[in-house]
Amino acid sequence: MKEQKSEKSEIGNRKSEIASHRLVRLRRKNRKASTNSGALLGRRAIVTGAAQGLGEAIAARLLHEGCRVILADLQEKQLEQTAQKLQSEYGKSVSYKRCDVTNESDVEALMQQADEEWQGLDVFVANAAILFSGALVEFEAAKWRKVIEVNLVGQMLCMKHALKLMARGRNGSFIQINSKSGKKGSYKNSAYAASKFGGIGLAQSAALEMAEQGVRVNAICPGNMLDSPLWVDSLFKQYARNQGITEAEVRQKYIDQVPMKRSCAYEDVCNLVVFLASDQSSYMTGQAINVTGGQEMR
Ligand SMILES: NC(=O)c1ccc[n+]([C@@H]2O[C@H](COP(=O)([O-])OP(=O)(O)OC[C@H]3O[C@@H](n4cnc5c(N)ncnc54)[C@H](O)[C@@H]3O)[C@@H](O)[C@H]2O)c1
């Protein structure tokens, strides 16, 4: 009898274990499905700096959300490869165009492509940027100017032409990818920080100009994406040299600065891109939103 009872309770336990596994699977499935909310279905989007890194991740996420996307970048070969990879999954929703954001006629041609393909534009993600670090007292002025040219003048040129196209449809969301360095000075990184601080002033001013035309302008300020090519291929080396420590020590130093004790992931930024691109953020403009695991509080 005792044995029968324990057998029954064992079967009961097993059944509840199976039920809880099913529940976990169902929750996982729903969580995956809910990443495509349908809020961006059919929207027309451009992403600059989309050949690699965060730009590529944003383009992929917007496609997953049902957008049509033009990928734009300076690196022609890499851009073509990335576009082909995305075309194999999303077909005709993917186009691409070589564009140097510092060259006004390139930027105009990019908007022209959007207008010819789609007769308008809903979302522009201005993500292209460069970074040269170094001590201010030794910084080569030409290198400093180059950073401002790409990160700030490039943003202005993209705004100038994208906002015009969006205003024609009296609707649109311009999303500037900024940085936590747009709000707080960055050690031996003055050109980048200055360009990003300037970006926030530019975004706020554009938001004021465009509000009555139904076009919103916001900025996203991510924390350090330590697994991105920018860090892996370049920043770990630059900072190790500038700060006189090893690359592993640089990584640990930047993790230690984050209250949530992890690197910023592409998905953390993409989630906010989707929100800002959608009508769910329709009462938000001129904002610069941190995605930093709380790092700016430190
Ligand atoms: N990686 C990070 O830790 C981090 C943190 C905060 C903010 N950000 C911001 O995120 C954005 C993307 O950074 P990432 O890490 O993916 O960098 P990345 O260097 O991997 O990618 C930048 C892309 O921009 C392109 N690009 C550069 N100059 C261009 C130009 N003149 N015209 C067109 N395209 C150009 C490059 O070819 C490249 O494909 C940048 O705005 C950067 O400031 C990055």
The ligand as an SDF file (V2000), in Angstrom:
LIG
                    3D

 44 48  0  0  0  0  0  0  0  0999 V2000
   30.4950   49.3120  -30.0480 N   0  0  0  0  0  0  0  0  0  0  0  0
   30.2120   50.0000  -28.9560 C   0  0  0  0  0  0  0  0  0  0  0  0
   30.6250   49.6440  -27.8500 O   0  0  0  0  0  0  0  0  0  0  0  0
   29.3420   51.2270  -29.0260 C   0  0  0  0  0  0  0  0  0  0  0  0
   28.9190   51.8140  -27.8320 C   0  0  0  0  0  0  0  0  0  0  0  0
   28.0980   52.9350  -27.8730 C   0  0  0  0  0  0  0  0  0  0  0  0
   27.6960   53.4420  -29.0890 C   0  0  0  0  0  0  0  0  0  0  0  0
   28.1250   52.8660  -30.2250 N   0  0  0  0  0  0  0  0  0  0  0  0
   27.6720   53.4390  -31.5010 C   0  0  0  0  0  0  0  0  0  0  0  0
   27.0260   52.4300  -32.2540 O   0  0  0  0  0  0  0  0  0  0  0  0
   27.1850   52.6960  -33.6500 C   0  0  0  0  0  0  0  0  0  0  0  0
   27.7080   51.4670  -34.3660 C   0  0  0  0  0  0  0  0  0  0  0  0
   28.9280   51.0910  -33.7810 O   0  0  0  0  0  0  0  0  0  0  0  0
   29.6040   49.6710  -34.0750 P   0  0  0  0  0  0  0  0  0  0  0  0
   30.2010   49.2240  -32.8260 O   0  0  0  0  0  0  0  0  0  0  0  0
   28.6590   48.7640  -34.7950 O   0  0  0  0  0  0  0  0  0  0  0  0
   30.7880   50.1710  -35.0740 O   0  0  0  0  0  0  0  0  0  0  0  0
   31.4640   49.4760  -36.3310 P   0  0  0  0  0  0  0  0  0  0  0  0
   32.7500   50.1950  -36.5570 O   0  0  0  0  0  0  0  0  0  0  0  0
   31.5010   48.0000  -36.2110 O   0  0  0  0  0  0  0  0  0  0  0  0
   30.4490   49.8310  -37.5180 O   0  0  0  0  0  0  0  0  0  0  0  0
   30.3230   51.1140  -38.0170 C   0  0  0  0  0  0  0  0  0  0  0  0
   29.9320   51.0280  -39.4830 C   0  0  0  0  0  0  0  0  0  0  0  0
   29.8600   52.3700  -39.9730 O   0  0  0  0  0  0  0  0  0  0  0  0
   30.4550   52.3950  -41.2690 C   0  0  0  0  0  0  0  0  0  0  0  0
   30.9470   53.7380  -41.5800 N   0  0  0  0  0  0  0  0  0  0  0  0
   32.0250   54.3800  -41.0610 C   0  0  0  0  0  0  0  0  0  0  0  0
   32.1690   55.5800  -41.6380 N   0  0  0  0  0  0  0  0  0  0  0  0
   31.1730   55.7120  -42.5480 C   0  0  0  0  0  0  0  0  0  0  0  0
   30.7970   56.7200  -43.4630 C   0  0  0  0  0  0  0  0  0  0  0  0
   31.4980   57.8540  -43.5950 N   0  0  0  0  0  0  0  0  0  0  0  0
   29.7030   56.5200  -44.2190 N   0  0  0  0  0  0  0  0  0  0  0  0
   28.9950   55.3660  -44.1220 C   0  0  0  0  0  0  0  0  0  0  0  0
   29.3080   54.3650  -43.2980 N   0  0  0  0  0  0  0  0  0  0  0  0
   30.3910   54.5290  -42.5060 C   0  0  0  0  0  0  0  0  0  0  0  0
   31.6050   51.3970  -41.1910 C   0  0  0  0  0  0  0  0  0  0  0  0
   31.9930   50.9650  -42.4780 O   0  0  0  0  0  0  0  0  0  0  0  0
   30.9750   50.2930  -40.3510 C   0  0  0  0  0  0  0  0  0  0  0  0
   30.3380   49.3260  -41.1400 O   0  0  0  0  0  0  0  0  0  0  0  0
   28.0870   53.9280  -33.7310 C   0  0  0  0  0  0  0  0  0  0  0  0
   27.2940   55.0920  -33.8720 O   0  0  0  0  0  0  0  0  0  0  0  0
   28.7990   53.9340  -32.3980 C   0  0  0  0  0  0  0  0  0  0  0  0
   29.2360   55.2260  -32.0330 O   0  0  0  0  0  0  0  0  0  0  0  0
   28.9320   51.7610  -30.2360 C   0  0  0  0  0  0  0  0  0  0  0  0
  1  2  1  0
  2  3  2  0
  2  4  1  0
  4  5  1  0
  4 44  2  0
  5  6  2  0
  6  7  1  0
  7  8  2  0
  8  9  1  0
  8 44  1  0
  9 10  1  0
  9 42  1  0
 10 11  1  0
 11 12  1  0
 11 40  1  0
 12 13  1  0
 13 14  1  0
 14 15  2  0
 14 16  1  0
 14 17  1  0
 17 18  1  0
 18 19  2  0
 18 20  1  0
 18 21  1  0
 21 22  1  0
 22 23  1  0
 23 24  1  0
 23 38  1  0
 24 25  1  0
 25 26  1  0
 25 36  1  0
 26 27  1  0
 26 35  1  0
 27 28  2  0
 28 29  1  0
 29 30  1  0
 29 35  2  0
 30 31  1  0
 30 32  2  0
 32 33  1  0
 33 34  2  0
 34 35  1  0
 36 37  1  0
 36 38  1  0
 38 39  1  0
 40 41  1  0
 40 42  1  0
 42 43  1  0
M  CHG  2   8   1  16  -1
M  END
$$$$
